[in-house]
Amino acid sequence: MATKITYTDKVKTVDLPNPAVEKFRADDANEVKTVVNLHADDIDTINLDVAAVESDIINIESDILALESGKVDGSIASSQVAFGSDLAAITGDDDFAYDSLGKQLTADNIKLNGGGAGTNEGNLSWNDADGTLDLELKGGNVTLQVGQEEVVRVVNGTGVNLLESQYKVVKIIGAQGQRLQVDFALADSDINSATAIGIVTENINNNQEGFITTIGAVRGINTTGSLQGETWADGDVLYLSPTIEGALTNIKPLTPAHLIVVGFVEYAHANNGKIYVKVDNGYELEELHDVLITSPLDNQILQYNSSVGYWENKTVVIPVDSVAGKTGNVTLVKADITDFSDSDYATSAQGLLADTAIQSGDNISELFNDSGYITSAPVDSVAGKTGAVTLVKSDITDFSDADYATAAQGTTADNSIQKNIGATYTTDSVATVSQTEYDALTPNATTIYFIV
């Protein structure tokens, strides 16, 4: 017998070919849909014994999607629904169609339940350019290419609003409200770069939630490099900047900066540019699973320890390859010592003199005994004076003017005959003689004559 599903007001009944179950009564559309899916090949007709109200027909649309074209007869006027053109007439949208060859209902876009009303949230459509489905995410600002990219919803903890047009690189700094919290990443140290996670892919106000891309394409941005003061081209590797927070650069950072690959220029364009994001944070040497670094010192090397199965930092003595360019049994001469000069040393004669005599020195007073040994420390002061000392008579403790002749007495001593033992002289009986007479005098005369 013909199988029939009947919607009568809010009561649904199903006539099935199985004699044991001639009628199936369902109180909701889900139960009817179950029967339809189980017996689609046996059902010929669906009768709608309800008023021809478009909203009522749309409400049962999901219950009859499994039926093939032609299984529903009639029109709206007769309370029956046909797939194809009639369905478009019912919904007022020609995006829906039934593919009789593929036996499937087709649509350009499907709105999933839960998406915000009046927004693109929850829209699912085919992306022929990328060969995948596009799913509009929460907020309606981010489109996820299913299977080709990954995004994470985070909390903006930078203290400023994040802009999609600036596509800053962010790092994880904690969690807030059961979401990861992020701040700007910077390749100047391990603490600022090790947790770099992705690129901002929509506007996110400070302390609010939004999406960042961790893997996949970020689109519709300026990727010429002009924002960074650089020139970018298709295929360029993009690194995390070691000098500007959250910025990208196509200039490979050098040690001590940290090398963080963030992604690649997929399309260099001022407005429709694309960056493919794939963050590779790299590793510190001591972060490798088979390396153990403990309190490293200058000039240490890594040495493999087979007993524990990993590399360790060790201080080792490196054998000498050559000395002054010589190998084998080396004999060195003075010329082999690069910083040697004879002028830096005393001569042999000077050395002998130094052993036997006290050498002169500026402003040095030395006291020594007969054996030549110094017996006391150098002079600290003279008559209580230090520095460039000038002495006066009063500085000599045993000096007295009475011990010396006067200056007048000294003059007399220079031009007079002074008293002496064994000399006889007189001052009042002096005879005067001529030179001829003086010359004729007998030597050793006791009388002194003065020549006039």
C-alpha positions as CSV (number, residue, x, y, z in Angstrom):
1,M,0.0,0.0,0.0
2,A,1.0,3.6,-0.4
3,T,3.0,5.0,2.5
4,K,1.9,8.4,3.7
5,I,3.1,10.9,6.4
6,T,0.4,13.2,7.5
7,Y,0.8,16.5,9.4
8,T,-2.6,17.4,11.0
9,D,-2.3,20.5,13.0
10,K,0.3,19.6,15.6
11,V,-0.4,15.8,15.4
12,K,1.8,13.8,13.0
13,T,0.9,10.2,11.8
14,V,2.8,7.9,9.5
15,D,1.3,5.0,7.4
16,L,4.0,2.5,6.8
17,P,4.0,-0.7,4.5
18,N,4.8,-2.9,7.5
19,P,1.4,-4.4,8.5
20,A,2.7,-4.7,12.1
21,V,3.1,-0.9,12.3
22,E,0.4,0.7,10.2
23,K,0.5,4.0,11.9
24,F,3.1,6.0,13.7
25,R,2.1,8.9,15.8
26,A,4.7,11.5,16.7
27,D,4.4,14.6,18.9
28,D,7.4,16.5,17.5
29,A,9.2,16.9,14.3
30,N,12.4,15.0,15.4
31,E,10.4,11.8,15.8
32,V,8.9,12.2,12.3
33,K,12.4,12.9,10.9
34,T,13.6,9.6,12.4
35,V,10.9,7.7,10.6
36,V,11.6,9.5,7.4
37,N,15.2,8.7,7.5
38,L,14.5,5.0,8.2
39,H,11.9,4.5,5.5
40,A,12.8,7.1,2.9
41,D,12.7,4.5,0.1
42,D,9.2,3.4,1.0
43,I,7.5,6.8,1.5
44,D,5.6,8.1,-1.5
45,T,3.8,11.2,-0.2
46,I,3.8,13.7,2.7
47,N,0.4,15.3,3.3
48,L,0.2,18.6,5.1
49,D,-3.2,19.0,6.6
50,V,-2.4,22.4,8.0
51,A,-3.1,25.9,6.9
52,A,-1.0,27.0,4.0
53,V,1.2,29.3,6.1
54,E,4.7,29.7,4.9
55,S,6.2,29.7,8.4
56,D,4.5,26.3,9.2
57,I,6.0,24.8,6.1
58,I,9.5,26.2,6.8
59,N,9.3,24.7,10.3
60,I,9.0,21.2,8.9
61,E,11.7,21.7,6.2
62,S,14.4,20.0,8.3
63,D,12.2,17.0,8.7
64,I,11.9,16.2,5.0
65,L,15.4,16.9,3.7
66,A,16.2,13.2,3.4
67,L,13.4,12.6,0.8
68,E,14.1,12.5,-2.9
69,S,12.6,14.8,-5.4
70,G,9.1,13.8,-6.4
71,K,8.3,12.1,-3.1
72,V,6.2,15.1,-2.1
73,D,3.2,16.0,-4.3
74,G,0.9,18.9,-4.7
75,S,1.5,22.6,-3.9
76,I,1.0,25.1,-1.1
77,A,-2.6,25.6,-2.1
78,S,-3.3,21.9,-1.5
79,S,-1.3,21.8,1.6
80,Q,1.5,19.7,0.0
81,V,5.2,20.7,-0.6
82,A,7.4,19.8,-3.5
83,F,11.2,20.2,-3.5
84,G,13.0,22.3,-6.0
85,S,11.2,25.4,-7.3
86,D,8.3,25.1,-4.8
87,L,10.8,25.1,-1.9
88,A,12.4,28.3,-3.3
89,A,8.9,29.8,-3.5
90,I,8.2,28.8,0.1
91,T,11.4,30.2,1.5
92,G,11.7,33.2,-0.8
93,D,15.3,32.3,-1.4
94,D,16.6,30.6,-4.5
95,D,19.8,29.5,-2.8
96,F,18.2,26.2,-1.9
97,A,17.8,23.4,-4.5
98,Y,17.6,19.7,-4.7
99,D,20.2,17.8,-6.7
100,S,18.3,14.8,-8.0
101,L,21.4,13.3,-9.5
102,G,23.3,13.5,-6.2
103,K,20.2,13.0,-4.2
104,Q,21.0,15.9,-1.9
105,L,19.7,19.3,-0.9
106,T,22.1,22.1,-1.9
107,A,22.5,25.6,-0.5
108,D,25.0,28.4,-0.9
109,N,25.1,29.2,2.8
110,I,23.8,27.5,5.9
111,K,23.2,29.4,9.1
112,L,23.9,27.3,12.1
113,N,21.9,27.6,15.3
114,G,23.6,29.6,18.0
115,G,25.1,32.3,15.8
116,G,24.1,35.8,16.7
117,A,21.0,37.1,15.1
118,G,21.6,39.6,12.3
119,T,25.3,38.7,12.2
120,N,27.4,36.4,10.1
121,E,28.2,34.2,13.2
122,G,27.6,30.6,12.5
123,N,27.4,30.9,8.7
124,L,28.9,28.0,6.8
125,S,29.7,28.2,3.1
126,W,32.0,26.7,0.5
127,N,35.3,28.4,-0.3
128,D,36.2,27.3,-3.8
129,A,39.4,29.4,-3.9
130,D,40.8,27.6,-0.9
131,G,38.9,24.4,-1.5
132,T,37.3,24.2,1.9
133,L,34.5,25.4,4.1
134,D,34.3,28.9,5.5
135,L,32.9,29.2,9.0
136,E,32.1,32.6,10.4
137,L,33.3,32.7,14.0
138,K,32.0,34.5,17.0
139,G,31.7,38.2,16.4
140,G,31.4,37.7,12.7
141,N,34.8,39.3,12.0
142,V,36.9,36.2,11.5
143,T,36.4,33.5,8.8
144,L,37.9,30.2,9.6
145,Q,39.1,28.1,6.6
146,V,38.2,24.7,8.0
147,G,41.1,22.3,8.1
148,Q,43.6,24.9,6.8
149,E,44.1,27.2,9.7
150,E,43.9,27.4,13.5
151,V,42.8,30.3,15.7
152,V,42.7,30.8,19.4
153,R,40.3,33.1,21.3
154,V,42.4,35.1,23.9
155,V,42.1,38.1,26.2
156,N,44.0,41.2,25.3
157,G,46.3,42.0,28.2
158,T,48.6,44.5,26.4
159,G,47.0,47.6,27.9
160,V,46.1,49.0,24.5
161,N,43.6,48.1,21.8
162,L,44.9,45.6,19.2
163,L,44.2,46.3,15.5
164,E,43.9,43.7,12.8
165,S,45.6,46.1,10.4
166,Q,48.8,46.1,12.5
167,Y,48.8,42.3,12.9
168,K,51.0,42.3,16.0
169,V,52.7,39.2,17.3
170,V,51.6,38.3,20.8
171,K,52.9,36.0,23.6
172,I,51.1,34.2,26.4
173,I,51.4,35.9,29.8
174,G,48.8,34.0,31.8
175,A,45.1,33.3,31.8
176,Q,41.9,35.3,32.5
177,G,38.3,34.2,32.5
178,Q,39.3,30.7,31.3
179,R,41.1,32.2,28.3
180,L,44.7,32.7,27.5
181,Q,45.9,36.2,28.2
182,V,48.4,37.8,25.8
183,D,50.8,40.7,25.5
184,F,53.3,41.9,22.9
185,A,56.1,39.5,22.0
186,L,59.7,40.7,21.5
187,A,62.8,38.8,20.4
188,D,65.2,40.4,22.8
189,S,65.2,37.6,25.4
190,D,63.8,34.2,26.1
191,I,61.2,35.4,28.6
192,N,59.7,37.8,25.9
193,S,59.8,35.4,23.0
194,A,59.5,31.8,24.2
195,T,55.7,31.9,24.5
196,A,55.0,33.7,21.2
197,I,51.8,32.1,19.9
198,G,50.4,34.0,16.9
199,I,49.3,37.1,15.0
200,V,46.3,39.3,15.9
201,T,43.6,38.6,13.3
202,E,40.8,41.0,14.4
203,N,40.4,44.2,16.4
204,I,40.5,43.4,20.1
205,N,39.9,46.1,22.7
206,N,42.0,46.1,25.8
207,N,41.0,43.5,28.3
208,Q,38.5,42.0,25.8
209,E,38.3,38.7,23.9
210,G,39.2,38.1,20.3
211,F,40.9,35.8,17.9
212,I,44.5,35.4,17.0
213,T,45.8,33.1,14.2
214,T,48.3,30.5,15.3
215,I,48.5,28.5,12.0
216,G,47.2,29.6,8.6
217,A,46.6,32.7,6.5
218,V,46.0,36.2,7.8
219,R,44.4,38.2,4.9
220,G,43.5,41.7,3.8
221,I,46.5,43.5,5.3
222,N,49.4,45.6,4.1
223,T,52.3,43.1,3.5
224,T,54.6,45.3,1.4
225,G,56.8,46.0,4.5
226,S,56.1,49.7,4.4
227,L,54.6,49.6,7.9
228,Q,57.9,48.2,9.2
229,G,60.1,50.5,7.1
230,E,61.2,47.6,5.0
231,T,60.5,46.1,1.6
232,W,58.8,42.7,1.5
233,A,58.3,40.3,-1.4
234,D,56.4,37.1,-1.9
235,G,58.0,34.2,0.0
236,D,59.9,36.3,2.4
237,V,60.5,34.7,5.9
238,L,59.2,36.9,8.6
239,Y,60.8,37.0,12.0
240,L,59.8,38.5,15.4
241,S,61.5,41.9,15.8
242,P,64.1,42.1,18.6
243,T,63.7,45.9,18.9
244,I,59.9,46.8,18.3
245,E,57.3,45.1,20.4
246,G,55.0,42.8,18.4
247,A,56.5,43.8,15.1
248,L,57.6,41.6,12.2
249,T,60.8,41.9,10.1
250,N,62.2,40.2,7.1
251,I,65.8,40.8,8.4
252,K,67.1,37.8,10.2
253,P,68.0,38.6,13.8
254,L,71.5,37.8,15.0
255,T,72.7,36.6,18.4
256,P,72.2,37.8,21.2
257,A,68.7,38.5,19.7
258,H,66.4,35.4,19.6
259,L,65.5,33.9,16.2
260,I,61.7,33.4,16.1
261,V,60.2,32.6,12.8
262,V,56.6,33.8,12.7
263,G,55.6,33.1,9.2
264,F,56.0,33.9,5.5
265,V,54.7,36.5,3.0
266,E,52.2,34.6,1.0
267,Y,51.2,37.7,-1.1
268,A,52.9,41.1,-0.9
269,H,50.2,43.7,-1.4
270,A,49.3,47.1,0.1
271,N,45.6,46.1,0.7
272,N,45.0,42.5,0.0
273,G,48.2,41.0,1.4
274,K,48.5,37.6,3.0
275,I,50.8,36.2,5.6
276,Y,51.0,32.5,6.3
277,V,51.5,32.1,10.1
278,K,53.6,29.2,11.5
279,V,55.4,30.2,14.6
280,D,58.7,28.5,15.4
281,N,60.1,29.7,18.6
282,G,63.4,27.8,18.4
283,Y,65.3,26.6,21.4
284,E,68.1,27.6,23.7
285,L,71.0,25.2,23.7
286,E,70.2,24.0,27.2
287,E,66.6,23.3,26.2
288,L,67.5,20.4,23.9
289,H,66.5,17.1,25.5
290,D,69.9,15.6,25.2
291,V,71.9,18.5,26.5
292,L,72.6,19.4,30.2
293,I,74.1,22.8,30.9
294,T,75.1,23.6,34.5
295,S,76.7,26.9,35.6
296,P,78.5,27.5,32.2
297,L,81.9,29.2,32.2
298,D,84.0,30.9,29.6
299,N,85.8,28.7,27.1
300,Q,83.9,25.5,28.1
301,I,82.9,22.9,25.5
302,L,80.1,20.3,25.2
303,Q,81.3,16.8,25.8
304,Y,79.2,13.7,25.4
305,N,78.7,11.5,28.4
306,S,77.8,8.0,27.2
307,S,77.0,6.7,30.7
308,V,74.1,9.1,31.1
309,G,73.3,9.6,27.4
310,Y,73.5,13.4,27.0
311,W,75.9,16.2,26.3
312,E,77.4,18.2,29.2
313,N,79.4,21.4,29.5
314,K,83.0,20.7,30.5
315,T,86.3,22.5,31.0
316,V,89.0,20.7,29.2
317,V,92.7,21.1,28.5
318,I,93.2,21.4,24.7
319,P,96.6,19.9,23.6
320,V,99.1,22.4,22.1
321,D,99.5,22.1,18.3
322,S,102.6,24.2,18.0
323,V,104.8,26.8,19.9
324,A,105.8,29.9,18.1
325,G,105.0,28.1,14.9
326,K,107.4,25.2,15.8
327,T,106.4,21.5,16.3
328,G,108.3,18.5,17.5
329,N,111.1,19.0,20.1
330,V,110.8,22.8,20.3
331,T,113.6,25.0,21.4
332,L,112.7,28.7,22.0
333,V,114.8,31.8,21.6
334,K,114.1,35.3,22.6
335,A,112.7,36.1,19.2
336,D,109.9,33.5,19.8
337,I,108.5,35.6,22.6
338,T,106.5,38.3,21.0
339,D,106.5,40.8,23.9
340,F,110.2,40.4,24.8
341,S,112.7,43.3,24.6
342,D,116.2,43.7,25.9
343,S,115.5,47.3,26.7
344,D,113.0,46.2,29.3
345,Y,115.8,44.8,31.5
346,A,119.1,46.0,33.2
347,T,122.4,45.0,31.8
348,S,124.6,42.4,33.6
349,A,127.0,45.2,34.8
350,Q,124.0,47.1,36.2
351,G,122.9,44.0,38.0
352,L,126.3,43.5,39.7
353,L,126.4,47.1,40.8
354,A,123.0,46.7,42.3
355,D,124.2,43.9,44.4
356,T,127.2,45.8,45.9
357,A,126.1,49.4,46.2
358,I,123.3,51.6,47.2
359,Q,121.9,53.1,44.0
360,S,121.0,56.8,43.9
361,G,117.4,57.8,43.8
362,D,115.6,61.1,43.8
363,N,114.5,62.4,47.2
364,I,115.5,59.2,49.0
365,S,117.6,59.3,52.2
366,E,119.0,55.9,53.3
367,L,120.8,55.0,56.6
368,F,123.0,51.9,56.6
369,N,125.8,50.4,58.7
370,D,129.3,49.3,57.7
371,S,127.9,46.1,56.2
372,G,125.8,48.0,53.8
373,Y,122.5,47.0,55.4
374,I,119.7,49.5,55.9
375,T,119.2,50.0,59.6
376,S,116.2,52.4,59.6
377,A,113.4,53.6,57.5
378,P,113.8,56.5,55.2
379,V,113.6,60.1,56.7
380,D,110.1,61.2,57.4
381,S,110.9,64.9,58.2
382,V,113.8,67.3,58.8
383,A,113.5,69.7,61.8
384,G,109.7,68.9,61.7
385,K,109.5,69.9,58.1
386,T,108.4,67.7,55.1
387,G,108.3,68.2,51.4
388,A,110.9,70.4,49.8
389,V,112.7,71.4,53.0
390,T,114.7,74.6,53.4
391,L,116.7,74.9,56.6
392,V,117.7,78.0,58.7
393,K,120.2,78.3,61.6
394,S,117.6,77.8,64.2
395,D,116.8,74.3,62.7
396,I,120.3,73.2,63.8
397,T,120.0,72.4,67.5
398,D,123.8,72.7,68.4
399,F,124.5,75.9,66.4
400,S,125.7,79.2,68.1
401,D,127.0,82.4,66.6
402,A,129.5,82.6,69.6
403,D,131.3,79.7,68.1
404,Y,132.4,81.8,65.1
405,A,134.4,85.1,64.3
406,T,132.4,88.1,63.1
407,A,132.5,89.1,59.5
408,A,134.8,92.1,60.4
409,Q,137.2,89.8,62.1
410,G,137.2,87.6,59.0
411,T,138.2,90.6,56.8
412,T,141.1,91.5,59.1
413,A,142.3,87.9,59.0
414,D,142.5,88.1,55.2
415,N,144.9,91.1,55.1
416,S,147.0,91.2,58.4
417,I,149.7,89.1,59.9
418,Q,148.0,87.1,62.6
419,K,149.7,86.1,66.0
420,N,151.6,82.9,65.9
421,I,153.8,80.8,68.2
422,G,157.6,81.5,67.7
423,A,157.1,84.8,66.0
424,T,158.4,88.1,67.4
425,Y,156.9,91.4,66.3
426,T,156.7,94.9,67.6
427,T,154.4,97.8,66.8
428,D,156.4,100.8,68.1
429,S,160.1,100.4,67.1
430,V,159.8,99.7,63.4
431,A,162.6,100.9,61.2
432,T,162.0,101.7,57.6
433,V,164.5,100.8,54.9
434,S,164.7,101.1,51.2
435,Q,164.4,98.2,48.8
436,T,168.1,98.1,48.4
437,E,168.7,98.1,52.1
438,Y,166.0,95.3,52.5
439,D,167.7,93.2,49.9
440,A,171.0,93.5,51.8
441,L,169.5,92.4,55.2
442,T,170.7,89.2,56.7
443,P,168.1,86.4,56.6
444,N,166.2,85.5,59.8
445,A,166.7,88.9,61.3
446,T,164.8,89.4,64.4
447,T,163.8,92.9,63.6
448,I,161.2,93.4,61.0
449,Y,161.6,96.4,58.6
450,F,159.0,97.8,56.5
451,I,159.9,99.0,53.1
452,V,158.9,102.5,52.4
